[in-house]
Amino acid sequence: MKKYIAIALISGTFLTSCGEYNKVLKSGDYEYKYEAAKSYFGKGQYTKAATLLEELITILKGTDDAQESLYMLAMAYYNQGDYITASHYFTTYYNTYPKGTYTELARFHSGKSLFLDTPEARLDQTSTYNAISELQLFMEYFPDSKRKTEAQLMIFSLQDKLVMKDYLTAKLYYDLGTYTGNASWTADRRINGNNFLACITTAQNALKDYPYTSMREEISILLLRAKHKLGSESVLDKKEERMRETIDEYYAFKNEFPESKYMKEVETIYKDASKYVKELNE
């Protein structure tokens, strides 16, 4: 019996709550509606708050509650995990109120929303670039903000993601290795080539764009491997030059990472490249 009473009480509370919300939705008293929206927001009922605020932000425009309602709407979406919509409203806020009460918070949370929505490194990173741009703008507008350190750490994290993207791309080129042109062509017309040059270019750009990345050693060993492979599989008139470039890369790697876990492999690459250059000039 007590079990049924408990269920009835819970159901009654739920129906009352729904009934109250429906009453708010249908109300033409916008002050009452706004107070309800703030109440729902305070209770963590962000979907209900957002639904009400979507209607109210236009009505409240030009009033004392305009800024608060727009910022609260953005935060309601942010707290639901709808980061794209949240960023849109944060952006709307700081563009509408460039010197508003919540402008610093809006710029920060706009960048953080985009940061939280970025995909894994293997996917397209357009949104990562957008997040970095938004966070950099926040720091430019509010260089003394107490949130500056957090913004900077988010930018570092996003840059690491871009480095990983470049590394995975370079690694893919390396793994693809050599290729042969259209198999339907006659043998003397087939185009032979390799992806090592693309790997080298991608790795070099990553090291140039992100010189302080924690992945620098991994990218550097991939670059050395690719240069060695490119030299080894080159036509005769290009082979010596590319083997010399491999040797140069060996010295660069050894100087930067003298205690590298890859040193045994690095020395093997050096010996092979040096042997070829030596034999060619004897």
N, C-alpha and C positions, 0 to 999 in steps of 0.2 A: 504493500500500500504506500509506504514511504517513497518507494522508487517512482511510482506514478505521480505522486505529489511533486517530487523534485523535477521530473520532466515537464509537468504542467507549469511549474513556476518558471523554468528556463524558457519554455515556449512563450509564455505570457510576456516575459521580459523582452524577448526577441521581437514579438509582434508589436509591443509598445514602442520599442526602439524604431522599428520600421515605420510604424504609424507616425511617430514624431518626425522622422526624416521626410516622409511623403508630405506631411503638413508643411514643413519648411520649403520643400520644392515648389509647392503650389501657392505659397504665400506671395502677396504683392508688397509686403512690408520689407523693404530692402535693408533697413537697419536691423530688423529681426533676423533676416537671412544672413547678414554679415556676422552678427554675433554668434549665430549657429555655426557658420563656417569656421570661425575662430575656435569655437568650442570643440568641433570635430577635429580640427587640426591639433589642438592641445591634447586630445585623447588619443592621437595617433591614428585617427580614422581618415587617412589622407585621400582616399578615393571620394568619399562624401564631401570633404572639404574642397577638393579640386573641382568637382561637379558644380558646386555652388559658386565658387570663385570665378570659374570660366564665364558665368553669366554676369557676375557682379563687377568685374574689372572695367567693363565698358560703362556700366551705370555709374560707378564710383569715380570715373575719370574726372579730374578737376576738383575733387573734394579732398578733405583732410585725410581720408582713408585710401586714396588712390595708390600711393606708394606702397603702403603696407600690404594692401590686397594683392597687388601684382607680385611683390616679392614672396608673399606667403604662397601664392599659386605656384611659383617656380619651386619653392621648397617642398610643396606637397608632392609634386611630380618627382623631385629629387629623392625624397624619402620613400617613394614607391619603387624606385629603381628605374624609372623612365627617364634616363639621363639625356636623351636627345631632346625631348619635349622640355625638360627642365632647363637645359642650356638655351633653348630658344627663348624662354620667358626671362631668364636671367639677362640675356642679351637685350631683349626688348626693354627690360628695366633700365639698364645702365645707358642705353641709347636715348631713352625717354627722359631719364633723370641723371644726367652726367655728374651732377653734384648732389645727388640724393642721399637720404639717410642711410640707405642700404647699398650704395654703389660699390663700395669696396668689397662687401660680401658677395654681391651679385657677380662682379668680375671674377672673384676667386672661385666661386661655386660653378660658374659657367665653364671655366677651365677644368675644374675637378670633375665636372659631369662628363666632359669629353674624354678626360683621362680614364674614367671608370668604364667608358663605353668602347675603348679601343680593343681591337681584335688580337688574337694570338699572332706571333711573328710571321707565320707562314702565309697569312692572308694579306690582302691589300692594306697598305698602311696610310692611306689618305687621311683617315680620321686621326691618326697619330700625329701627323704633321699639323693638322688643325688644332689639336689639343696643345701641342708645344707652342704654337703661335698665340693661342689664347692665354696661356699661362705666362708667356713672356710679356704680353701686353699688360697683364695684371701687375707684374713686377715693375714695369716701366711707369705705370700710373701711380702705384703705391710702393715706392722703393723702401719705405720705412715700416711697412706692414709687419705685424707679428706673424703673419701667415707666409711671409716671403720664403722662409726656410723650407716649409712644406711644399710650396710651389716649385722651388728649385729641385727638391728631391723627386718630385713627380716628373719634372723635365728630364732629369738624369735617367729615371726609370724608362721613360718613353724613348730616349736616345738609345738605351740598351736594347730596346725592342727593335729599333731601326737597324742597329748593328747586327743583331741576330738575323734579321731579314736579309741583310746584305751577305752575311756569312752563309746562310742557307742557300742563297742564290749562287754564290761563288762555289760552294760545295757541290751543288747540282751540276754546274758546268763541268767541274772537275770529274765528277762521277760519270758524266755522259761521255767524256773522253773524245776519241776520234770518231769520225763518221765518214760515210761514203755517199756520194751523190746518187741520183736516181738509178735504181737497179735495172731499169729498162733500157738505159743507154748502153752503147757498146763500151767495152772495158777501157778503150783508149780515150773515151770522152767523159768518163766518170770524174766527178770532182771530189778529191779527197781533202779532208780538213780535220780540224779538231776544235774543241771548246775550251782548250786551255788558255788561249789568249783572252777569251771573255772572262774566265775565272780570274786571271791576273788583273784585268782592268777593274773588275768589281771589288776584288780584295784591296787593291791599291787605293781606290776611291774611299772605301770604308775606313782605312787607316788614316787617310788624309782628313776626312770629314769628322772622324771621332778619335782623335789622337790619344785620348785618355781612357779609352774603353778597357774594361776588364777582360775583354776577349782578344786583346791585341796579340797575345802569343798564339792563340788558335788560328787567327787570320794570317799571321806571319808565316806559320809553318805551312799553311795551305798555299800561300803565295810562293814559297820556296819549292814546294812539290810541283806546283803547276809550271813554274819556270823550267824546272828540270825535265818534266815531261815534254814540254813544248820543245826544248832543245833536243831531247833524245829522238823525237819523232819528226824533226824538221828535215827539209830537203838539205842536201849537202852544202849549198852556197849560203845557207842561213844558220847552219848548225853551230859553227864555231862561235859566232857572235852571241847566240843564245846560250851556249854553254858558259861563255864568259859572264853573261848577265846572271846566270845561275850562281857562279862563284861569287860575284859581287853581293848577291842576295844572301849567300851563305855567311859572309863576313858581317853583313848588317844584322842578321839574325843572331849570330854568335855573340856579337858585341852587346846586343840588347838583352839577350836571355842566356847568359853564360852557364846558368844552372838548370837549363830547360830539361824537362823529362824527355824531350825529343832529340837530345843531343846525339845519341847513337845514330839515329836515322839521318840527322843533319850531316854528320861526318861521312856517312856512306855516300850521300848525294855529292858532297864536295869531292871525295876521292874519284867518283865516276866522272864528274865534269872535268876535273883537273887532268885525269888520265887521258881523256879524249883530246883536250887542248894540247897537252904535251906531245902526244903521238902525232898530232897533225903538224906540229912545228919542228919535229925532229928531221 
